[in-house]
Amino acid sequence: MTPKSEHLVDLIFKKLKTYKNKKIFLEKKSLNKFILLLFKEN
């Protein structure tokens, strides 16, 4: 993963973890996998 995409994952993770209206169970590793899946070309 490139530093730029790693930074993007960090930003998304922080935003989701500070979201107060609903409880969100999220692990950074899972988020990272999900984002890699989105970027992956078939």
MARDRENNU-362096 format. One record per residue: chain; x, y, z of N, C-alpha, C, O in turn. Coordinates in pm, whole numbers, padded with zeros to 5 digits. Layout:
REM residues N
+-------+--------+--------+--------+--------+--------+--------+--------+--------+--------+--------+--------+--------+
| chain |    n_X |    n_Y |    n_Z |   ca_X |   ca_Y |   ca_Z |    c_X |    c_Y |    c_Z |    o_X |    o_Y |    o_Z |
+-------+--------+--------+--------+--------+--------+--------+--------+--------+--------+--------+--------+--------+
|     A |      X |      Y |      Z |      X |      Y |      Z |      X |      Y |      Z |      X |      Y |      Z |
...
+-------+--------+--------+--------+--------+--------+--------+--------+--------+--------+--------+--------+--------+
REM end
This chain:
REM residues 42
+-------+--------+--------+--------+--------+--------+--------+--------+--------+--------+--------+--------+--------+
| chain |    n_X |    n_Y |    n_Z |   ca_X |   ca_Y |   ca_Z |    c_X |    c_Y |    c_Z |    o_X |    o_Y |    o_Z |
+-------+--------+--------+--------+--------+--------+--------+--------+--------+--------+--------+--------+--------+
|     A |  00084 | -00117 |  00000 |  00000 |  00000 |  00000 |  00089 |  00123 |  00000 |  00188 |  00131 |  00072 |
|     A |  00051 |  00218 | -00081 |  00132 |  00340 | -00091 |  00108 |  00429 |  00032 |  00005 |  00418 |  00097 |
|     A |  00203 |  00515 |  00062 |  00185 |  00606 |  00176 |  00060 |  00694 |  00163 | -00006 |  00725 |  00262 |
|     A |  00030 |  00733 |  00040 | -00088 |  00817 |  00017 | -00217 |  00742 |  00050 | -00306 |  00797 |  00114 |
|     A | -00227 |  00618 |  00008 | -00347 |  00540 |  00037 | -00354 |  00502 |  00185 | -00462 |  00494 |  00243 |
|     A | -00239 |  00479 |  00246 | -00234 |  00451 |  00390 | -00286 |  00572 |  00468 | -00359 |  00557 |  00566 |
|     A | -00249 |  00689 |  00424 | -00296 |  00813 |  00488 | -00448 |  00826 |  00472 | -00517 |  00867 |  00566 |
|     A | -00498 |  00791 |  00356 | -00642 |  00795 |  00332 | -00716 |  00700 |  00425 | -00819 |  00736 |  00481 |
|     A | -00664 |  00580 |  00441 | -00724 |  00482 |  00533 | -00724 |  00538 |  00675 | -00823 |  00525 |  00747 |
|     A | -00615 |  00599 |  00716 | -00607 |  00658 |  00850 | -00713 |  00766 |  00870 | -00779 |  00771 |  00974 |
|     A | -00728 |  00852 |  00772 | -00828 |  00959 |  00782 | -00970 |  00903 |  00792 | -01049 |  00949 |  00875 |
|     A | -01001 |  00806 |  00709 | -01135 |  00746 |  00713 | -01158 |  00677 |  00847 | -01264 |  00690 |  00907 |
|     A | -01059 |  00604 |  00893 | -01068 |  00534 |  01021 | -01095 |  00631 |  01136 | -01183 |  00607 |  01219 |
|     A | -01021 |  00739 |  01141 | -01039 |  00839 |  01247 | -01178 |  00902 |  01241 | -01242 |  00921 |  01345 |
|     A | -01224 |  00933 |  01121 | -01357 |  00993 |  01106 | -01465 |  00898 |  01155 | -01556 |  00938 |  01228 |
|     A | -01456 |  00773 |  01115 | -01558 |  00675 |  01154 | -01555 |  00646 |  01303 | -01659 |  00626 |  01365 |
|     A | -01436 |  00645 |  01362 | -01426 |  00617 |  01505 | -01479 |  00732 |  01590 | -01520 |  00711 |  01704 |
|     A | -01480 |  00854 |  01536 | -01529 |  00967 |  01614 | -01676 |  00998 |  01584 | -01732 |  01094 |  01638 |
|     A | -01738 |  00920 |  01499 | -01879 |  00938 |  01466 | -01964 |  00900 |  01585 | -01961 |  00784 |  01628 |
|     A | -02039 |  00993 |  01640 | -02106 |  00972 |  01768 | -02252 |  00925 |  01758 | -02304 |  00869 |  01855 |
|     A | -02318 |  00945 |  01646 | -02460 |  00912 |  01639 | -02490 |  00763 |  01649 | -02596 |  00724 |  01698 |
|     A | -02399 |  00682 |  01603 | -02418 |  00537 |  01612 | -02288 |  00474 |  01655 | -02179 |  00525 |  01629 |
|     A | -02302 |  00361 |  01722 | -02181 |  00288 |  01760 | -02132 |  00212 |  01638 | -02208 |  00143 |  01571 |
|     A | -02006 |  00225 |  01612 | -01946 |  00156 |  01497 | -01833 |  00068 |  01548 | -01738 |  00116 |  01610 |
|     A | -01845 | -00061 |  01522 | -01737 | -00152 |  01556 | -01650 | -00165 |  01432 | -01694 | -00215 |  01329 |
|     A | -01527 | -00120 |  01444 | -01441 | -00116 |  01327 | -01297 | -00142 |  01368 | -01247 | -00083 |  01464 |
|     A | -01233 | -00229 |  01295 | -01091 | -00252 |  01314 | -01017 | -00195 |  01194 | -01063 | -00206 |  01081 |
|     A | -00905 | -00135 |  01220 | -00830 | -00072 |  01113 | -00788 | -00173 |  01007 | -00787 | -00143 |  00888 |
|     A | -00755 | -00291 |  01050 | -00714 | -00396 |  00957 | -00827 | -00430 |  00859 | -00803 | -00449 |  00740 |
|     A | -00948 | -00439 |  00909 | -01064 | -00469 |  00825 | -01092 | -00355 |  00728 | -01122 | -00379 |  00611 |
|     A | -01082 | -00235 |  00776 | -01102 | -00119 |  00689 | -00997 | -00116 |  00579 | -01027 | -00087 |  00463 |
|     A | -00876 | -00146 |  00616 | -00767 | -00149 |  00519 | -00795 | -00252 |  00410 | -00776 | -00224 |  00292 |
|     A | -00839 | -00370 |  00448 | -00873 | -00475 |  00353 | -00985 | -00431 |  00260 | -00979 | -00452 |  00139 |
|     A | -01086 | -00369 |  00316 | -01201 | -00324 |  00239 | -01159 | -00220 |  00135 | -01200 | -00228 |  00019 |
|     A | -01078 | -00125 |  00176 | -01035 | -00019 |  00084 | -00946 | -00077 | -00026 | -00956 | -00036 | -00142 |
|     A | -00861 | -00170 |  00009 | -00778 | -00236 | -00093 | -00865 | -00308 | -00193 | -00836 | -00308 | -00313 |
|     A | -00971 | -00370 | -00145 | -01064 | -00437 | -00234 | -01130 | -00339 | -00332 | -01150 | -00371 | -00449 |
|     A | -01163 | -00223 | -00282 | -01224 | -00121 | -00368 | -01130 | -00073 | -00477 | -01171 | -00049 | -00591 |
|     A | -01003 | -00060 | -00442 | -00904 | -00009 | -00537 | -00852 | -00117 | -00632 | -00797 | -00087 | -00738 |
|     A | -00871 | -00240 | -00592 | -00816 | -00350 | -00673 | -00887 | -00360 | -00808 | -01009 | -00355 | -00816 |
|     A | -00807 | -00375 | -00911 | -00864 | -00389 | -01046 | -00881 | -00537 | -01076 | -00796 | -00619 | -01041 |
|     A | -00991 | -00568 | -01140 | -01018 | -00709 | -01175 | -00953 | -00743 | -01306 | -00965 | -00856 | -01353 |
+-------+--------+--------+--------+--------+--------+--------+--------+--------+--------+--------+--------+--------+
REM end
